[in-house]
Structure formats: structure tokens, C-alpha cells
Amino acid sequence: MSMDLDAPVPMSGMQQQDQPVTATILCCNCGAPIDGTTAAGALCQDCVRLSVDVSQGVQRESTLHFCRDCERWLQPPNSWLVAAPESKELLAICLRRLRGLSKVRIIDASFIWTEPHSRRVKVKLTIQQEAFQGTIIQQSFEVEYVVATQQCPDCQKSFTHHAWRASIQLRQKVPHKRTFLYLEQLILKHGAHKDTVNIKEAKDGLDFYFAKRNEAERMVEFLCSVAPCKVTKSHELISMDIHTSVAQYKHSFSIELIPICKDDLVALPIKLARQLGNISPLALCHRVGSSVNLIDPQTLQTCDVPTAVYWRSPFKSLADVTELKEFMVLDIEPVGQTNGRFYLAEATVARASDLGSNDTTYFTRTHLGGVLHVGDSVLGYHLTNTIFNDDNYDAIEASSQYGSTIPDVVLVKKHYARKKKPKNRAWRLKRMAREYEEEAAAAAASSAAPTRAQKQDADRLEADFEMFLRDVEEDQELRQTLDLYKTRKQADAMEEDSGSEDEAPKINMEELLDDFDELNMGGDE
């Protein structure tokens, strides 16, 4: 008998039972055929999604706390963060507010648009979780947050008396506030006031309040870098724990600004004038920055008086801008000598009030040869027959070297004809410490009639601010250090400027910035 070796050998019954068997069963819920070996509780995938809720332990509603004063959001337990609407920072805060997210896996999270005034924030979440062994379910759902307003601790301190830990008392003994108006613009430009708890206006200056000492020290460093000043520090003990020796103090910084402003006439001590390059003791202040810049109108010699040098030999202004007189230029002839933007010239002037009554004229040298012409009006100090109660000026008059060089008139700046009523300008400046002004306006409105002193203070502040605005228009170097913004009524202001008879220089539109805060809030200064 022959056997075919290549023929397949039949398998025994035991060997056939070892083969894997695929069992197909029906879903107990919908009757769909499923693999019985991998089925989760005899349910198909669709029925598992419908019957099992993996988001059962996750919150569907929560609350977000928002501070309306500083526009920050609360991140538990005590952190306040800045987050824009529908930003990733705000989304992170929303996810941290939900309980139960640590037990699931987050696949996706996004905001659902809601009305800004609805005080509702909706987030769509997509999560994954293992429902049965080997069965992972993905599910999407919405979470709604209610935005509740709550003051942060920093804003609470700003509305609470005696909650500050450091204060700065900024003072200057001058009859006007032009220097403070200039400092206000510098503070706003560099954002040096962002850490202040409160800002109040005092008799001769401003008071800044801070919650921390290091914030006040940063402000002191900024003020010393932009203006010559003298700082005095002091502290007061509030409380002390005798067990741990931990003490709480209130720190105060008294800052005194130099009592000299732009366009002031000063009389230097003769010894100090010789140390500063042998400049004439009778000089004109043409700029105040980190130091005092002086110029001799007779020779165009300039010098800088550092802060430390000034406080070793302090001197006051001989005359300020409130004592300027108007003169008319009858004749002017350039000498040829220049120093930067200054041009030396010999001028013959007469007081505007004397025209038609007498023929008194004055001959002087001036540094304004580049801007003055015959027939122009100019402001200056009239020194003839003027008595100054100043020891330095008396020493200059008694000196054989400088007594004969005192001019009759010191010309300061060109005078532009303006209307009596301030015009509507196409530019504006931002202001600071509006709370005090609003409180004063409310107090004045609540009273039957404002007192005479209150009316005089308001008129003086308005006149100082108008004088500062005119300085900004006339001085290009001053404008370069400030931020000027466009007004909303720019077209009306431009039409009025074009139709007015003002001779003041106009500010180019390229120098102005767009005020986005004004566009958003709808406010105007």
C-alpha cells in the first residue's frame, strides 16, 4: 500500500478545539451585532456612550470673581491676575475653578461666545475616561461661569483710610504749578504711578500713597532722575510682636523740588558763578531737567547746576513768569554769535504800555535773535528801577566786576497774540489724580454757592494749566518729552484754529498720538 506524503494530515478533535473561536452576540440594548469577547457588559459602543456619563463628577456651573477697579481676575486662593476676555490666561483660570477635572483627561477646551454685558462665561470641554476595562469614552459638554464682582485687596486699601505703608510728599514752594504739571505728564508717560494706592493734591504739591515700601522707593528714584530734588526719609512704628520681634512701620519720603522753574531769572552767588565756568551771576533758567540749565543772555554762555551743587549753595529765583512784562521790538540786529538754538542779537525795545505816552526805549542783548523781528512782541523782565529783596542781587550790584553789566531789560520769550478765551485745541494731555478734582467739583456743586477762596483756587489752577499748554505749543523741545493725544472733536478744533486770529505756533498732526482709552470709554479731557 502506498502513502502520499504531501497530502494534508487531518487534525484531531483536541487540536481543533485549540483554535480561537470568534463569538458574535447581539447588544442587549439595541440588538446590534457586536464582538462578545470584547464587549463591555454586552453593550455596543453607541449604547455605552449613551448609558455611561464620564463627566458626572465634573462641575457644570461655577463662579468667577472679577475686580472692576483694576480689571483683574481671582485665581484661588489669593492671586489676582490680569487676563483679557477669551484669552488663554482666562481659560486657565476657568479650568482651575472646576472640581473633578483631575480624574479625567482633557482633550480640548474653548470659549463659547456670549454677550459682554451678560456676566456669563461659557466654556466647551472635551474629556476622555475609561468606562470599562479596555473601553475609553470621549465626551463633550458645556460649563457656565457666573462673573461676580469683588474688590481685590489692593483696591480695598485705596478706599480705606490709613491702609498705606509708604507715602511720598512732593512739595515745591513756587507761586504756580507749571513744574507739577510737567512732572504729571512725565509720570503718566513712564507709568510711574501704576503702584500707587491713592494720589491726593496738597497745598504746595502732591501726596502719593503706596502699599509697599519698595514701590515708594522706585517712585523716589524716578522723581530724582527727572527733576532736581532733596529727599528726607522717616518712619513711624505701627505695631510690634514682642514674641517674634516683628515690627510694622509706616515710611514717609519728603521730597522738596528745587524752587526754580523754566524762564525764571536767578541771581547766583558770585563764588558759585565763578565755579560754574565764570558765568555771569545774573542768568536765565531756560530748562529744568535732572539739573538746572542756565544761560547768560548777554554772552550765550551756558552752564548746568547739578542737584548736589545747588543744595550746598541754594539760591532762589529773582523773578518768575508772573512778573513778565510785554515789550515791543523796535530794532534788532544779529551779532553773529550762536550757541545751539540760541542766536545773539542786539535789540532796542520799548514797553508796550509806554507806547503813545512816552518815548522811553531800552537797549539790550538777547539770545532770541533767531525768532525776533522788528514789530514783534516779546516778554521780559524790567530791571530798571526795580528793587529786589535778594542778598545775591545786592552783592552783584555792589561788585565792581558785575555791577556795570546788569542790563535794563532781560528778554525771555516771544509773545504771541491770543484771544482772551482759551481756544479748543486739536490735541489734549492726559491728567492724573482725577479723584480729588471730582470730589472738589462735587463739593462745590453740593454747596449753595462756592466760597471766594474756592473760586480763586479754581481760577488759579485753570490759569496755570493754560499757561502750561501755551508753553507746550511754543516750545518744541518740551513737546518731545511729552505724549500729546488727538481729541475726538478734532475737526471742529481744526476749523476754529484756522478761523481764529491766534499767532501761536500750531502743532503738527504727526506729533499727536491716538488715545485708545478715549475711544473705548468715550471720555474727553
Helices and strands as residue ranges (DSSP letters): H 13-17, E 24-26, E 33-35, H 45-51, E 61-67, E 72-75, E 79-81, H 88-96, G 101-103, E 105-112, G 116-118, E 120-132, E 135-149, H 153-158, E 166-171, H 178-190, E 196-201, E 205-210, H 213-226, E 229-241, E 246-257, E 265-267, H 270-275, E 282-288, E 292-295, E 302-305, H 307-312, E 317-319, G 321-323, E 325-339, E 342-351, G 352-354, E 362-366, E 377-382, H 391-398, G 403-405, E 409-415, E 427-428, H 434-446, H 452-474, H 476-480, E 484-486, H 490-499, G 509-511, E 512-513, H 516-521
